[in-house]
Amino acid sequence: MVIADQVDSRTESDRVPLALDALSEVDMLLLYERTAGDEIQGLAATGASVVTSVVALSRLDGWRLGIGVGPVDEPLPDSTRAARGDAYLAARAAIGRARRSPVGLSLASGDAVRGARYGEHVEDAETALWLLRSTLARRSREGWELMDLLDQGLTNAQAAARLGISPSAASQRLARAARTESERAARLATHLVDLLIEVPA
């Protein structure tokens, strides 16, 4: 379960519509919704969905994230606002702790799933998400533009031509965007979050 809270919402414009649009294609059990003021939340079933959410919100900037792992009451309601369970309580605790996190992100497991194996994995998964978020925070708007083109299957030379820059400049931009580092961090975070989801209560 993921809660995202807009940073400095009292002095900044409402970014919730933009965030919901950016998250609209993420594969979720319960789609992201505005839950209260400047806060949104959604229920993910896989590490990939969590990581995709983290990447999307990190690109937008200005979002604090709390991720909770644990069981959810079933049957699931139609809206995430009506859902209940340990994952929601854990995410609520995590969003509070995210204020003290160096990257504005915290991950927590609920009481129902705490144990030796969870204790080993929670900090590891959170650390991988921290590394991913820290890497993405250094990426410029131009870097994201290049990543979008490469993700579409263009070569470095083709992307450079599309952007109107030299292949050398594109290579420099690629290095600053830390594509390889962010991809590895994303794979690691996905794996470790999936381990948390798979560990039985």
Residue pairs with C-beta under 8 A, 6 or more apart in sequence:
1 41
1 42
1 43
1 44
1 67
1 68
1 69
1 70
1 72
1 87
1 88
1 90
1 91
2 32
2 41
2 42
2 43
2 44
2 50
2 53
2 65
2 66
2 67
2 68
2 91
3 35
3 39
3 40
3 41
3 65
3 66
3 67
3 68
3 91
3 92
3 94
3 95
4 19
4 32
4 39
4 40
4 41
4 53
4 57
4 63
4 64
4 65
4 66
5 38
5 39
5 63
5 64
5 65
5 66
5 95
5 98
6 12
6 14
6 15
6 16
6 19
6 38
6 39
6 62
6 63
6 64
7 62
7 63
7 64
7 104
8 62
9 15
9 37
9 38
12 62
14 38
15 38
15 60
15 62
15 63
16 34
16 38
16 40
18 60
19 32
19 40
19 56
19 57
19 60
19 63
20 32
20 33
20 34
20 40
22 56
22 57
22 59
22 60
23 32
23 40
23 42
23 53
23 56
23 57
24 31
24 32
26 32
26 42
26 44
26 49
26 52
26 53
26 56
27 45
27 46
27 48
27 49
27 52
28 42
28 43
28 44
28 45
28 49
29 43
29 44
29 45
29 76
30 42
30 43
30 76
30 77
30 79
30 80
30 83
31 42
31 80
32 40
32 41
32 42
32 53
32 80
33 40
33 41
33 42
33 79
33 80
33 81
34 40
35 41
35 80
35 81
41 80
41 81
41 91
42 53
42 80
43 72
43 76
43 80
43 83
43 87
44 50
44 53
45 197
46 190
46 193
46 194
46 197
47 189
47 190
47 191
47 192
47 193
47 194
47 196
47 197
48 190
48 194
50 67
50 129
50 189
50 190
50 193
51 129
51 132
51 186
51 189
51 190
51 193
53 65
54 65
54 105
54 129
54 132
54 133
54 189
55 132
55 136
55 186
57 63
57 65
58 132
58 133
58 136
58 137
59 136
59 139
59 144
61 137
63 104
64 95
64 98
64 99
64 104
64 105
65 94
65 95
65 98
65 104
65 105
65 106
65 133
66 91
66 92
66 93
66 94
66 95
66 96
66 97
66 98
66 105
66 106
66 107
66 108
67 91
67 94
67 105
67 106
67 107
67 108
67 129
67 193
68 86
68 87
68 88
68 89
68 90
68 91
68 92
68 93
68 94
68 107
68 108
68 109
68 110
69 87
69 90
69 107
69 108
69 109
69 110
69 113
69 122
69 193
69 196
69 197
70 85
70 86
70 87
70 89
70 90
70 109
70 110
70 111
70 112
70 113
70 201
71 85
71 86
71 87
71 110
71 112
71 113
71 201
72 83
72 84
72 85
72 86
72 87
72 88
73 83
73 84
73 85
76 83
77 83
85 110
86 110
86 111
86 112
86 113
87 110
89 110
89 111
90 108
90 109
90 110
91 108
93 108
94 106
94 107
94 108
95 106
96 106
97 106
97 108
98 104
98 105
98 106
101 130
102 130
102 134
103 130
103 133
103 134
103 137
104 133
105 126
105 129
105 130
105 133
106 126
107 122
107 125
107 126
107 129
107 193
108 122
109 118
109 122
109 196
112 201
113 199
113 201
115 199
117 199
118 196
118 199
121 192
121 195
121 196
121 199
122 196
124 192
125 189
125 192
125 193
125 195
125 196
128 185
128 188
128 189
128 192
129 189
129 193
131 185
131 188
131 189
132 182
132 185
132 186
132 189
135 178
135 181
135 182
135 185
136 182
138 176
138 178
139 147
139 176
139 177
139 178
139 182
140 176
140 177
142 163
142 173
143 173
143 174
143 176
143 177
144 177
145 163
146 159
146 163
146 170
146 173
146 174
146 177
147 177
147 179
149 158
149 159
149 162
149 163
150 156
150 159
150 174
150 179
154 162
156 167
156 170
156 171
156 174
157 167
157 170
159 170
160 166
160 167
160 169
160 170
163 170
165 173
